[in-house]
Each structure stands twice: as structure tokens, then as C-alpha cells.
Amino acid sequence: MTLLINNETAKELLSMHDCVEALEAAFKEEGQGSGANRTKSNIHIPTKDPDHWYRYCSIEGGLKEAGIAAIRLKSDIVSWPLYHGVRRELKYCVRPGSFCGLILLFSADNGELLAILNDGYVQHMRVGATAGVAARYMARKGASVVGMIGSGGMAETHLEAYSVVRAISRVKVYSPNREHRESYAKRMSQKLDVEVIPLGNPRDVVGKADIVATCTDANEPIIWADWLEEGMHLTCVRTYEVGEDIFQRADRYVAYRSAMALNHFTTPEDLRPFSLGGSRPSYMGLIERMPPGKRHHLKDVILGRVPGREKDQEVNVFDSEGTGVQFAAVAYKVYSLAREKGLGRELPTDWFLQNIRD
């Protein structure tokens, strides 16, 4: 039987601690050569509304030890409006507030479709947990203060993950929406039993923090190098959230990605969505111009090939792009727990088989 697992069931099953541990093990396996990814691929199609584009996204990965492979699929209508003076990326499927993302989990032993999962909860957990794994190796040992820019789901899971790997005692949070930041502060202080202070200025949030995270949908910089202080560990959900001068300021840059996402279009080059055009800096060029000794891959840090931090005073930056290995590892963990606890909806596997050779 194939399991259908929705977000509510996944949330009931998967803790942040389990997610961090599952991903760290998967990253080690990937670094040792028994995990594989296909780079994220996006197809962009213009809609009848010139301000909105359709984007199909797929990403795949597999792990030898677990004997599984997974594909994550997304179907979005995307736009880039100005919100509080910042260009942001918004998306939906069918109607605002609804989304379509699926993970298909397969057995590498016999090809069976093991499970179909909604991707929402897994998506937020795998991003936060990856940041947590990086902080385990890159943040100062005594890091206890978090500066959070953003107050949505990613900001929640990042803070949860930091609390798994460090003894967090104080959090400062900024969102341009006062109600959102105050709600986040109340919610997370109760959930994690830590002091969470909402502030109206993002620079105040960054000041004197040990760990700083930008967890927004901003499509342009919202933090700059002169905000950073000695010893900080910075994580960005989206590379474009940080000013280009940060890559010049950083003592160490660590990334987790298989490669830069591939983008395909049904339009000529002079008609492209905002997210991939305009005058934004070429961040990959800036990163590639950093001295080789300053830029590393997370798997090499985890395996001890390079250090994640050498001095308490250094400023380091962690940046990631989604991979299929992440979705394979987390989906498999959720699937295994669902089987163990008898949760999820069973569907006949024969529904997904056929007797015509493809």
C-alpha cells in the first residue's frame, strides 16, 4: 500500500530534533558519495496577467543507505510586488492562500511508490533544520542570542532548529508588519520557553546577536555588511536578502546546494520574470571571487575536511538551495514514523502501476 501523508500528519510525526539528525546523516552520506541530487529545475510561462508568471519546479534526490529516491514538485503562480518598500516574491496555486507541492517517495529496492506527501510542513522543516545543522558547526559554542528578520513559517523552524543545536535564551524579531512580529514573539516564547522581543527596526534586531537569520520573501537586500559584528553567524533563506557587500565582509562562506537552479522559459530572452532580470548583482560571481579558503560546502564541514569556524571573532555566512536529498531524507523519516504509528491514508499501490511498458 502507498501512504498518502498530509501536512497535519507530518506535523504530528516529525520533531525538529529528528529532522536535524536525519538531515545531518543524509549530508554525511552525500559527502561520502552515496547520495545523489538532480539540480532544481524551473519552467517559467507567462500568464495573461503581465505581473504574474506560472512556475513549475522539480527537484530529485536519492540515498543509498535508506534505499530511497524522491521527487518534489511545485506548481505556482508567482508575482513580485512592492511591500513596505521592498520587492517580494509571492506565490499561490488556484487562489491566493492555497499552494500545490507534492513529494513522491520511491523504494530503490523494487521501484515501489512508497508515499505521496504534501510538501508544506516538510519544506519548512527541512530549510530550518539545514540551517540548524550549519549552526551546529559554524556558530560560536556559547551562542545564545538570535536576531530574526521575518516572522513566518521559515522564521519559526529556523528558531526551533537553532534551539536544538545551541542553548538559545533570547530572541529579537523584526517584521515590517507589527502584528506579525508581536504574534511571532508570543507564539515562539511560549513554544520554546525563551524570551522573544519584537522590535520595529531590523538593525536593532541584528545588533549584539550571536546568530542572525533572514527568513523573508524579500527579493532584494534587507541586511548589509555594516550591520554585522564580530563573531556573528548569518543564515539567509534567499541569497538576495543580503547585500552584496556581505560577501566581501565575510571571513567564511559555507553553502549547501547541488548547483544553481536551472531556469527554462517559453519566452524570448528579453521577456523574463522580475526574479531573474533587472539590475540585481550577480551573487554567484561575487561568491566565486571570494578566496577559495573562505568558501566551502556544508558536507565538507560536516565531514571535518574544513572547519566551520576557526575563531570566535570571525563573521561567517551560511546559504543554501533546496536539494532532492533533503526531501528524500525528511520524507523517508516521516514515512517511517507513519508506518510505525499506523498513520496516513493507505492507497492501493496497484493504482500507480500499469502493464504497458513505458
C-alpha positions in Angstrom: 0.0 0.0 0.0 1.1 3.5 -0.8 0.7 6.1 2.0 -0.9 9.5 1.5 0.5 11.8 4.2 -0.9 15.3 4.7 0.7 18.2 6.5 -1.2 17.6 9.7 0.0 14.0 9.9 3.6 15.0 9.1 3.5 17.7 11.8 2.2 15.1 14.4 5.1 12.8 13.5 8.2 14.9 12.8 10.1 16.8 15.5 12.8 19.3 14.8 15.3 17.2 16.6 14.5 14.2 14.4 14.7 16.4 11.3 18.1 17.9 12.2 19.5 14.4 12.9 18.1 12.9 9.7 19.5 15.7 7.5 22.9 15.7 9.1 23.1 12.0 8.4 22.0 12.5 4.9 24.5 15.3 4.3 27.3 13.0 5.5 26.1 10.3 3.2 26.0 12.7 0.3 29.5 13.9 1.1 30.8 10.3 1.1 29.3 9.8 -2.3 26.3 7.6 -1.7 23.7 10.4 -2.0 22.8 11.9 -5.3 20.9 15.1 -6.5 19.5 16.4 -9.7 19.7 20.2 -9.7 16.5 22.1 -9.1 14.8 23.0 -12.4 12.2 25.6 -13.0 10.0 26.2 -16.1 8.6 29.8 -16.4 5.5 30.5 -18.5 3.9 34.0 -18.8 0.2 34.3 -17.9 -2.4 36.6 -19.3 -1.6 39.0 -16.4 1.9 40.5 -17.2 2.6 40.8 -13.5 2.2 37.1 -12.8 4.1 34.1 -14.1 3.5 30.4 -13.9 6.4 28.4 -12.4 6.8 24.7 -12.4 9.6 23.4 -10.1 11.0 19.9 -9.7 13.9 18.5 -7.7 15.1 15.0 -7.1 17.5 13.0 -4.9 18.3 9.6 -3.6 20.1 7.9 -0.7 21.8 4.5 -0.9 21.7 3.6 2.8 17.9 4.0 3.1 17.4 2.7 -0.4 15.0 5.5 -1.4 14.6 8.3 -4.0 12.2 11.2 -4.0 11.0 14.0 -6.3 9.5 17.2 -5.1 7.1 19.0 -7.4 5.6 22.5 -7.1 3.1 24.4 -9.2 2.9 28.2 -8.5 1.6 31.4 -9.8 4.4 33.9 -8.9 4.5 37.7 -8.7 7.0 40.3 -7.3 5.1 43.2 -5.7 6.5 46.0 -3.6 5.6 45.6 0.1 6.8 48.2 2.7 9.2 49.4 0.0 10.8 46.0 -0.6 10.3 43.9 -3.7 9.0 40.5 -2.5 8.1 37.2 -4.1 4.5 36.0 -3.6 3.0 32.8 -4.9 -0.2 30.7 -4.9 -1.9 27.9 -6.7 -5.5 28.2 -7.9 -6.2 31.1 -5.5 -4.3 33.2 -3.0 -3.6 31.4 0.2 -3.6 27.9 -1.4 -0.5 26.1 -2.6 0.4 22.9 -4.5 3.6 21.0 -3.6 4.0 17.2 -3.5 6.8 14.8 -2.6 6.8 11.3 -4.2 8.9 8.8 -2.3 10.1 5.7 -4.1 11.8 2.5 -3.0 15.2 1.9 -4.7 14.8 -1.8 -4.0 11.8 -2.5 -6.2 10.7 0.9 -7.6 7.5 1.0 -5.5 5.8 4.3 -4.8 6.0 4.3 -1.0 4.3 7.5 -0.2 2.8 10.8 -1.5 3.3 13.7 0.9 2.1 17.3 0.9 5.3 19.3 1.0 4.4 22.3 3.1 5.4 21.1 6.6 8.4 19.1 5.3 9.6 22.1 3.3 9.7 24.5 6.2 11.2 21.8 8.5 14.0 20.9 6.0 15.1 24.5 5.5 15.1 25.3 9.2 16.8 22.0 10.1 19.5 22.6 7.4 20.2 26.0 9.0 20.4 24.2 12.4 22.9 21.7 11.1 25.1 24.5 9.7 24.8 26.5 13.0 26.0 23.3 14.9 29.3 23.6 13.1 29.5 27.3 12.4 28.0 29.3 15.3 30.1 30.1 18.4 29.8 27.4 21.1 28.2 29.8 23.5 25.8 31.4 21.1 22.6 32.2 22.9 21.1 35.3 21.3 19.2 35.1 17.9 18.3 38.0 15.7 15.4 37.0 13.4 14.3 39.1 10.4 11.0 37.6 9.4 8.1 36.2 11.3 6.6 33.5 9.1 6.9 29.7 9.0 10.6 29.7 8.0 11.4 32.0 10.9 9.6 29.5 13.2 11.5 26.5 12.0 14.9 28.3 12.0 14.5 29.3 15.6 13.4 25.8 16.5 16.5 24.3 14.8 18.8 26.8 16.5 17.3 25.8 19.8 18.2 22.1 19.1 21.9 22.9 18.5 22.5 25.8 20.9 21.1 26.9 24.3 19.1 29.9 23.0 18.0 32.2 25.8 17.0 35.4 24.0 15.5 36.3 20.6 14.8 39.6 18.8 12.5 39.6 15.9 11.6 42.1 13.2 8.8 42.1 10.6 7.5 45.2 8.8 4.1 44.1 10.0 3.8 44.9 13.7 1.0 42.5 14.3 3.0 39.7 12.7 6.2 40.3 14.8 4.2 40.5 18.0 2.3 37.3 17.2 5.6 35.5 16.4 7.1 36.7 19.7 4.2 35.5 21.8 3.9 32.2 19.9 7.6 31.3 20.0 8.3 32.4 23.5 5.6 30.0 24.7 6.7 27.2 22.4 10.4 27.3 23.3 10.3 28.9 26.7 12.7 31.7 25.7 12.5 35.5 25.8 11.3 36.8 22.3 11.3 40.5 21.9 9.5 42.2 18.9 11.3 45.3 17.5 10.4 47.9 14.9 13.9 48.3 13.5 15.8 45.4 11.7 19.2 46.8 12.6 18.3 46.7 16.3 17.5 43.0 15.8 20.9 42.3 14.3 22.9 44.2 16.9 24.6 42.1 19.6 23.1 38.8 18.2 25.2 35.7 18.0 23.1 34.1 15.2 21.2 36.2 12.7 18.7 34.8 10.2 16.9 36.4 7.3 13.7 34.4 6.8 11.7 36.6 4.4 10.2 36.6 0.9 12.3 39.7 0.0 13.8 39.7 -3.5 16.3 42.4 -2.7 18.8 43.1 0.2 17.4 43.7 3.7 20.7 43.4 5.6 24.1 44.9 4.9 27.7 44.3 5.9 28.0 47.3 8.2 25.2 45.8 10.4 27.4 42.8 11.2 29.6 42.4 14.3 32.5 40.2 15.2 31.6 36.6 15.9 28.2 36.6 14.1 26.8 33.6 12.2 24.4 34.7 9.5 22.0 32.5 7.6 19.8 33.7 4.7 16.9 31.8 3.2 17.2 33.6 -0.1 20.6 34.8 -1.3 19.2 38.1 -2.5 18.1 39.0 1.1 21.7 40.1 1.9 23.7 43.0 0.5 26.5 42.1 -1.9 29.0 43.8 0.5 28.3 41.0 3.0 30.2 38.5 0.8 33.2 40.9 0.9 32.9 41.2 4.7 32.5 37.5 5.5 35.5 35.6 6.8 33.9 32.3 5.8 31.1 31.4 3.4 29.5 27.9 3.5 26.8 26.7 1.1 24.6 23.7 0.8 23.4 23.2 -2.8 23.8 20.7 -5.6 24.2 23.6 -8.1 22.5 26.8 -9.1 18.9 26.2 -10.1 18.2 25.7 -13.8 15.6 28.0 -15.3 13.8 27.4 -18.6 11.5 29.8 -20.4 8.7 29.7 -23.0 9.6 33.3 -23.9 12.5 35.1 -25.7 15.3 36.4 -23.6 14.0 39.9 -23.4 10.8 38.8 -21.8 11.7 37.3 -18.4 10.2 37.5 -14.9 11.5 40.0 -12.5 13.0 37.4 -10.3 15.7 36.6 -12.9 16.2 40.0 -14.5 16.8 43.6 -13.7 19.9 45.2 -12.2 20.4 42.9 -9.2 24.1 41.9 -8.5 25.4 38.5 -9.7 25.8 36.9 -6.4 27.4 33.8 -7.8 30.1 35.9 -9.4 30.7 37.6 -6.0 30.9 34.3 -4.2 33.2 32.8 -6.8 35.6 35.7 -6.5 36.0 35.0 -2.8 39.4 33.4 -2.0 39.0 29.6 -2.1 40.0 29.3 1.5 36.9 31.3 2.5 34.2 29.4 0.7 33.2 25.8 1.4 30.4 23.3 1.0 28.5 22.2 4.1 29.2 18.5 3.5 32.9 19.1 3.7 32.4 21.0 7.0 30.3 18.2 8.5 32.9 15.5 7.4 35.7 17.5 9.0 37.5 18.3 5.8 37.3 22.0 6.5 36.4 23.9 9.7 33.0 25.6 10.1 34.6 28.2 12.4 38.2 28.8 13.5 37.9 31.9 15.6 35.2 33.3 17.9 35.7 36.7 16.2 35.1 35.7 12.6 31.9 36.5 10.8 30.5 33.6 8.7 27.6 33.2 6.3 25.6 30.1 5.5 23.5 30.0 2.3 21.5 27.1 0.9 19.5 26.0 -2.1 16.9 23.1 -1.8 18.1 19.7 -2.9 16.4 16.3 -3.6 18.5 14.7 -0.8 16.8 16.9 1.7 13.3 15.9 0.6 14.3 12.3 0.3 15.7 12.2 3.8 12.9 14.0 5.5 10.1 12.4 3.6 11.6 9.0 4.4 11.7 9.8 8.1 8.1 10.9 8.1 7.1 7.8 6.1 8.9 5.5 8.5 7.3 7.1 11.5 3.9 6.9 9.8 4.3 3.2 9.2 5.5 2.7 12.8 2.4 4.5 14.3 -0.2 3.4 11.7 -0.9 6.9 10.4 -1.5 8.2 6.9 -4.1 7.1 4.4 -3.4 3.9 2.5 -3.9 3.8 -1.3 -3.5 0.6 -3.3 -0.1 0.6 -4.9 -1.6 -1.1 -8.0 -3.4 2.3 -8.7 0.1 3.6 -9.7 1.2 0.5 -11.7 0.4 -0.5 -15.3 1.1 -3.4 -17.6 2.2 -1.3 -20.6 6.0 -0.8 -20.8 7.0 2.8 -20.9 
